[in-house]
Amino acid sequence: MAVDSGVWAGVRRAKAQNWLVGGTLRASLPKLSRHDLRNSVPAPTPGDSPESACIRHLLPSRIIAAAERRARAIGVGAERVLICADAITEEAYLTALAASVGTTYERFDGVSRGDCPLDDDQLIGAAAAGLLPLRRGDDLVWVIAPRGMTARRLADPRQELTQWLRPFRLTSANRLRHFVIRHAGRALARRATDSLRVSRPLFSNAPRAAARRVLATIALVTVAFAFFVLAPLAMIEGLSGLFCVLFLAGAILRLLTACFADPIADPRASADDAKLPIYTVICALYRETAVVEQLVGAVRALDYPGIMAQTPQA
């Protein structure tokens, strides 16, 4: 995600001033108790970016202001800009957000498979939706992994949660994903290997079921045996002659094509640049800054006019 230079400069200056030292945000904040967070985290206030109200005491105001401007420009929550800019970890932000809205951050420590009332396929779907139900005694607790504008809606005091979604807890997408992998790993592997074969069998090169292959072979052998036993000799000879004619016709067609085909165009000849189609190259990166330089170099090396006309966004 692109963040303007003001955000990056603010992050660098904040780090130099010990604002964003790892021990402050990455270690200390998640370990704060719920009581301490409630006393230290300011209550959310209505505004354009209520999702950032819970961390205004943790980050310099200039960084939050720059993140809010960037968030409005690209249509995401300010917390996503801060997290992607590495100004704060997702767990630290969600811990502060949970305290500000009067709930807790779910780490899934000690949560067993039996605590989730969903089957494996439903569990995978719940992770994709970012909404997971858990049993806590006789009650049902909803665990939310905010995405999109969910954090803004939760932090805005003017927004009311539906009754069925109470009570709820917050968690990160990474912790929810690890919970699903730990308890529905086989279902994930089965879906990854069989989904294309089931949904689009014509596009799949997966082997067909053994029983179907055996049945098809038996049927073919039976039909062939019945034909050669029951068909008269004249019919068999006629079909043999027809097949020979078809084979010879195919061979003659291939020879004529090879003799009278148009010459192959020189592949080195280039068309007019204005007539070439326009392509957009999207290279998805996530915390892979170490290879950005090599990636941009590879894009520049592509032999296509105007390949770097649009400035890459990172």
N, C-alpha and C positions, 0 to 999 in steps of 0.2 A: 504494500500500500504506500502510495506516495505521501510524504509529509513535507511541507514547505521548509525552506531553510531556517525560518524563525524557530520552528520547533526543534530542529536538530541543534541549532546554536544554543537554544535555551537548555536543552538536555545536557550539552557539553559543559556549559557554564554551571549548571546546577550540580553536575558531578564534581566539578572542580571545587565547588563550595560545600561539598559533602551533603548535598541535598538528596542525591539518589544513590548513595552508597548501598551496596547489596545488603549489608547487615540491617539497614534501616527498613527497607521495603520487602526484601526477599526472605528475611529470617524473622525479624522482630514482629512485624505486623501480623502474620498468620498465627503467631503464638499468643497474641493478646487474648485475654479472656473476654467472654461475651459482656460481662459487667463493665470491664474497662473500655471496650469499644463503644458501648452505649453512652458512656460518660464522655468519651473523647470525640466521637464522630458527630459532626453537626447534623441536625435534622435536615432532610431535603427540602428545598424551597422551590416553588414554581418558577419556571423560566424556560429559556430555549434549550438548555442542556442540564436538566435536573440530575442526570446520571453522574455528573462530575461534582455535585455538592458534597458527597460523602468523603472526597479525597482532597478537598481544598486546603485542609490543614496539613497534608502530607507533601504536596508539590508546590513549587513556586507559582504564583498567580499568572506570571507571564507564560509559563508552559501550558497551563490549563486553558488560558485564553487563546493561545495559538492552536491548541488541539481542537477547541470548540469551533474556531473559524474554519479549520480544515474539515471538520466533521460536517459542518453545514454545507461546505462546497461540494463534498462527494456523497452526501446523503447517508452517513452512518452515525453511530453514536460516538460521543467524544471519548468514551472509555476504550473503543476499538483503536482509535488513533494513538492513544497513550500506550496501550499494550503493544501494538505493532511497532511503535517507536522505541520500545524497550524502556519507557520511562517508569513503568510499574508492571509487576507481574499480574497475570490474570487472577491468581489465587489471592494476592494481596488486595486487589481491587474488589473482588467478590466478597472477601471477608469484611471489608469496610462497608460495602453495600448491604450485606446481610445484617450487620449491626445497625445500620441506619434505618432499615425497614422493619426491625424488630424480629429478625429470625437468625438462623445460624448457617454456617458454611459446612456442607456435608462432604466429608473426606472418604466415606465408605469404609472406614476402619471398623472391622467387626460386623459388617453387613454381609449376611449370608445369602445364598441363592433362594432360600425359602422365604426371605423377607420380601421378595418381589413376586407379586401375584401373576406375572405375565409368563407365557411360554417363551421359548428361545426366539422364535420368529418375531413375536410381538416385542420382545426385549430389544432386538436389533432395530425395529421400527421406532421404538421409544428413544433410542440413542440418536437416531437420525433426526427426530423431532425435537430433541433436547428437553423432554418431559418424561420423568420416570416415577411411577408410584411405588411406595414402600410401605410395608405394614409395620406399625409401631403399636404393639398391643392390639387393641380392638380398633384403632384408628388407622386411617390411610393418610400418609404424608406424601406430598408431591415434591419431587426434587427437580429443580429447574436449572438447566444450563443455558444462560441467556445468550441469545444471538440476535442479529439484526437490531431492532429497536426495543427489545424486551427489557433491557436494563433501564432504559429511559421510562418505560411505562411503569416499571416497578418502583422507581425512585420518585416519580411524580406524585405528590400527595393528592392531586386532583383526580388521579386514576383509581378506580375501585376494582379490586380483583373479584372475579366471580366466586360465588359461595363454594362451589365444588372444588376450587383450587386451594382452599384453606384447610389445614395449615400447609405451608410450603417451606422448603429450604433451597439454598442456592449451592451450586457446584460448578466446577469448570468443565469444559468440554473434554479436556484431557482425562480428568478423573472419571467422568462418565464413560468415556471410551474404554478405559482400562477395566472398569467394572464389567462392561459388556464382553470384552475379550476374555476376561477371566472366567465368566460363567456361561458364555454362549460361543466359545471358540469353534466348536465343531459345527454349529449351525452356520457361523460365518464362513468357514471353509467350504461347507457344502453349497452355500449360496454362491460363493465366488467361483466355484468350479462348475456348477450345474445351471446357473441362471441363464446363460446364453443358450445352452442346449435346450432348456425348457421353454424359454420365451421366443427365441429365434432359431429353431432347429436347422433351417436352411443355411444360416450363416455360421453354424458351429461345425467344427471338424472333430468333435468328440465321438468316440466309438459308440455305435448303437448298442442297444441292450443285447446281450448274448442270446436270450430266448428268441428275440425277433429274428436275428440272423439265422438261427437254427431252423425256425419255422419257414423263413423265406427259401432257404436252401432245399429243405424237404419238398416244399411246394414246387420249386423249379424242377427238381429231379423227377418228381412224379409226373408233371405235365410233359416233360421231354420223353420219358419212358412210354407214357400212354400214347403220345403222338407217333413215335417210331414203331410201336407195336400195332396200333389200330389203324394208322393211315395207310392207304394203298401205296404201292411202290411208285406208281406214276406221279402221285402228288409229291412224294419225297424227291423224286428226280426233278420235277418242275421247280420246286423251291430251291433246290441246289443250283440249278441253272440260273434262276433269278438272282440269287446271292452272288454268283460269279459275275453276272453282268453288272450289278451294282458296284462290285469291287473294281472291275475294270474301268467303269465310268468315273469313279472317284480318282483312280490313278491317272487317267488321261486328263482330267480337270486340273490336277496338281501340276502335271507337266506343262500344260498350256499356260497356266498362271505363272510358272517360273520362266517361261520363254517370252511372254508378251507383257509382263508386268512393267509398270512405269519405273524409271530409275529412282532410287531412293534419294531423297533430298539430303543435301549436305547438312549434317546436324550442327556444324559450326556456324552456318549462316544465321545471323540474328535478325529478328523482325524489328520494325520500327518501335522505338520505346513507347510512343504514344498509343500504340495498339495493344500493348501488353496489359493483361488484367492486373487489378490492384489487389494485393493481399495484405492482411493484417497478421503479424506474427505475435502471438501471445506466449510468453515464457513465464510460467507460474513459479514463483520462488517463495519460500517460507523460511526465514532465518538462515539463508544460504549466501550471506554476503561474501564469503570467501571465494565463490565461483562467479560472482557477477562480472568481474573484469574479463575472465576468460569467455563468458557467455556473450558479452558485448563484442569482444574481438571476433568470435565465431560468426555473429550476425553481420558484422562489417565485412567479413570475408565472403559473404554470399554474393554470387555474380548476378545481381539483379538491380536494374536501375532504380535509384531513389530509395534504396533499402534503409538508409538512415535519415530519410526526410522527416520522419516523425521522431521526436526525441524520446528515447526509451524512458518509461516510468518505472521506478523501483520502489 
